[in-house]
Structures are given as structure tokens and as C-alpha cells.
């Protein structure tokens, strides 16, 4: 038979060393983007700092933690500085218009327009948008994890509106996934999004996004995996070169303690019946 593991008394801290999980907030994100003009570059997420060995280290600008030692020689560093390569820029200190201009340089947007002046453009938000963009370019599936209300949807909405550059067209289709969402509903939304995306790509030249919010709340998550990772609908490939990008967002899973489960049940927010508390009955 199968080997049974007794996890009684095992805490989250005990399991932590065995989990392959990295949190965005605790990891450095050094990026060098080759801009769409094929000439300039954008450096974000790290600063360069000369060391005593006549080399240059890459450090995290917020924590000053060493990311990688001896990334380049001092000679190369000085030569790049003479060519006005923009190192060690504090993005949080830049004017808003310049932040948007630098984002658009990477995205290949020639007419930058601020789509939402109420959205705060922090270095963290900028890095997330550019990371999503690079995954689109490389064909890597994009899955965003975060608590409800942390700003996942608004981040994607800002990115999509930035791509539109003021054009009166819909380039983001939001699907609110829930427990009643079926595979057929998911496939129908994908087909609708493909039609919209094909029009946007043909008429305006920009991509469109299909965003599955709270994707892990449905039993049909395998269908979301199919369109996101396999890029197929019922085994049929998505329309090639239609400019459709697919994103899934999910809420993190948390293991409740016995005390929390008891509190939820006493408040009427949970219902659980143990096998040993039931009687087997045949008939009425």
C-alpha cells in the first residue's frame, strides 16, 4: 500500500525548508532591459558599487545587500559612464512623467500618455509591470499571487491602458472566476478575447490581455491551465499572432490552525463533519 505520513503536530515553520517558494518582497529583482529602440538600455532593481578589488558589485538599492560580486571591471564601468549609460537611478525620486517615459521606452510605446494619475508609480510597481512585459515577450505564463485587494487587477489595468496610448479600444478583458465557473465558460471568454485581440492587433498594433482573476477558486482550473500554458482551447491552438496575452491571478493558500477553525465554525462561517461523528444509514 501507499506510505502514510503522520503530519500531526507539524507546523508551517517545520515545512518551510521543504517548500520551493520565493516571495517577491524578499528577493532582489535586478533587470537590464534592452529598449524597443534597439539602442538604449534601462537598468532597474540594482545599483553598481565599486569595490576595493578594482571591480564593481551589484547591490540591492533598498537594503544595500550584495546581489552579485564583481559583475564588471572598473575600466568597463568608467567607459559606460562616459557614454552616459544611466546607472544607479532612483526611480522613486523621478518625476511621474519621466517614470512613464522610461516604462514606455521598454514597452515600445512612442506616444506616452498617463492613463490614471491616481495610480502611484513606485519602483516596485514599475518592476512588476516590466517583468510581466518580458514574460509576454518570452512566451512564459504569467501568474500573479496576492491577497484580495492588494492591487493585482489595477496593476494590469494600468499596464493595458498605458499600451493603448489613448486609443478608444478595449484591450483588457477581466474574468471574475468563482466556484460556479465551468470549462465551457472559460473557453467562451477565450474565444471572445481572441476576436477583440485580433481587431486591436490589426487596427492599432497593440496586444490585448485576458485576465482570469481568482483563478484558483474554480474546479475548472485545468481549463485555465490549458489556455495559459498550452495555449490551446479543447486541444485546438489559439489564433496565431492575434496579440492575445493571458494572465491568471490567484489568492494564497493558508493552513488554518485548529483554534482558527473552531472560531470560524462557532461564528457560522465553516461547516465540517468528521467521519467518526456520523452514522451510516441505509434507506430512509
N, C-alpha and C positions, 0 to 999 in steps of 0.2 A: 504494500500500500504506500500512499504518499507520506512523506516525512512531515509530521505535525510539529510546529514551533509554538511553544507557550510564550506569549508576549505579555503575560500578566505582570504588572509592576514595571513594565518598560516605559520610560518617559521619552518625550521628544528630544531631550538632550542626549539620551543614550543612542538614539537613532541618527542624530545629526552627522556623525562621521561617515555614515554609510549612504548619505543622500548626495546625489550628484546635482547640486543646485547652486547657482550663483545669483546673488541679488544685485540688481543694477546699482543700488545706492552704495554698496560696499566695495564695488570693483572699479578700477580705473578704466576709462574709455578713451585711449589715445587714438586719434584719427588724423590721417593725412588724405584729404580729398583732392583729386585731380579735377579741376573745374571743367565745366562744359565747354569753355573756350579753348581747351586743349593747350593752354599756355601757362595759366596761373594755378596755384595750389592754395588750399585752405587748411591751416593747422588748428586743431581744436582738441581739447581734452588733455593736453600735456604742455609743459614748458621745458625749454632746454636750459641746462645749467652747466657751465664749465666746471671741471673738477681739477684736482691737483696733479693728475696724470697726463695733462695736456690733451684730454678728451672731453667730450660733452655727454652729460647724462640726461635722460628723460625723466622728469619728475611730475607727480600729480600736483597741479597748481593749488588745489584746495587744502590738501593735507601735507604737501611737500614730501610725500613718501616717494622713494625711488621706484620707478617703474622698470627702467632698463638702464644698465650701466654701459658707458662707452658706446653710445649709439652712432657717434660720428667723431671725426678728428677735429681738433681745434682749427686746423687750416681750412677744412671744408666749411665749418661753421662761420668763420670770418668771411670767406668768399661769398657765401649765401647772403650774409648780412649786407655786404657791399652791393649786392644785386637787389637789395630791398625786399628780400623774401620775408613775409610777415610772420616772424616768430613771436611767441610769448605775448599774445594779445589777450587782454582781459575782456572777454565778451560781455560780461555783466556790466562793464563800465562804458560800453559803446552806446552812442545814441541809437534809438529804436530804428530810425531809417537806415543806418549803416548795418545793423544786425540783419534786417530784411534783405538788404542788398547782398550781403555775404551769403545768406542762405540761398538766394536766387542764383548766385554765381555757381553754386554746386548743382542746383536743380536744373540749370539751363534756362531760367526764365529771364527774358530780355526786357520785360516791362514790369518791374516790381511794383506791386500795389499792396498796401496794408489792408488785409481783409477784415480785421477785427482789432480795433485799437484798445479794446478792453482786455485782450488776452496778453498776459505777462510773458514776455520772451526772455526766459532765463537761459543760461548756458546749458542747463540740464535739458530743458525742452528742445533747444536747438539741436543738441546732440542726438536726442531721441528721434527727431524728425529726419535728420540726415542719415541716421542708422537705418531707419525704415526705408528711405530712398535707396540706399546702397543695396539693401536686401532685395528690393524690387529689381534693380539692375542686374543682380547676380542670380535671380530666379530662386532665392531662398525664401521658404514660407515665413510669414510674419505672424507671430502670436504674441499678444500683449497680455501680461498678467498684472492685476492690481485690484485693490479694494474698490467696491462700488463708490462712485463719487470722487475718485482721485484724479479725474481729468482725462481718461483714455479717449473717450469719444470726442471731446473738444480738441484734443491734440490732432487727431486725424482730420477733423473738420477744418481746422486752421490750415493744415498742410494741403488739403484738397482745394480750399478757396484760394490759397496762395498760387497754386498751379493754374487756376482759371484766369488769373490776371484781369479780373473784372468782366469776363465774358458771361453773358446771361445764359448759362447752361448748367445742368445738374451733372456733377461728376463724382458724387458720393451717394451710394445707396446704403442706408442703415437698416439692418435686420435685427429686431429685438427678439432674440431667441429665448424660448421658455419651455417649460415641461411638456407643452402640447405641440411643439414644433415637430413636424414629420419630415421624412426624407423628401416626399413629393413637394412640400412647401419650400424646402431648401433648393431643390432643383429648379422650381419655378422662379425663385428670386434670382438664381444664377442666370437663367435664360433672359430674364428682363434686364439684368445688369449688362449682359453681353450686347444686347440691342442698343442700350444707351451708350455704352463704351465705344461701340463701332462708329456711331454717329459723331461722338466727340473727337475720336481719333481722325476720322475722315475730314470733318469740317474745321476743327480747331487745332489738331495736332497734339493734344494732351491726353494723358491716361486718366482712367476713372477707377474708383475704389468701391468694392463691395465689402461692407464691414459687418461681420457677424458678432454682435455684442452678447456677452454672457453665453458663449458657445457651449460651455460645459454644463448647462442646465437641461439639455435635451438628451434623450436616449438615441437620437438620430445623429449623434456626434460623428459617427463613422462616415456619414454623407458629407459633413463639413470637412473631414479629413480628406475625403476623395477629391473634392473640388480644390482644396487648399494645397495639398501635397502632390496628388497625382494629376491634377489639372484635367480631370475628366468628369463627365456627368453620365451616370449609368454606363460607364465604360467607354463613352464617346468623348474624344478630345474636345477641349474648349476651342472656340473660334480662334485660329492663329492670328497674331498681330492685331488683335482688336483693342489692345491697350487696357485690358481689364486686370486690375490688381486686387487680390483678395486678402483680407486681414481678419483674423479671429481674435476676440478678446475673451478672457476667462477670469473668474474670481478665484482667489487662492483657497485651497482646501485647508481646513484646520481641524485637528483632532480635539474634541471637547473632553474635558475631564469629567469624571463621574459626578463631581459636585455641580458642574455646569449643566450636565444632562438632567440632573434631579431638579435644578432650579427652573429649567425650561419646561419640564414636564409639569411641575407644580403650578407654573404660570399658564398652562394650557397651550404651550407653543410646541409641544412634542408629544408623540404617542408611540409607545413601544411595548410590545407584548413578548415576554420570554416564553420559550417552548415549554419550560417546566411549570409555567403558570397557567397553561391551557389544558383542557380535557379533550381527548379525541372522541368525537361523536359520529355515529353512522346513522344517517337518516335524520328525521326531524324529532 
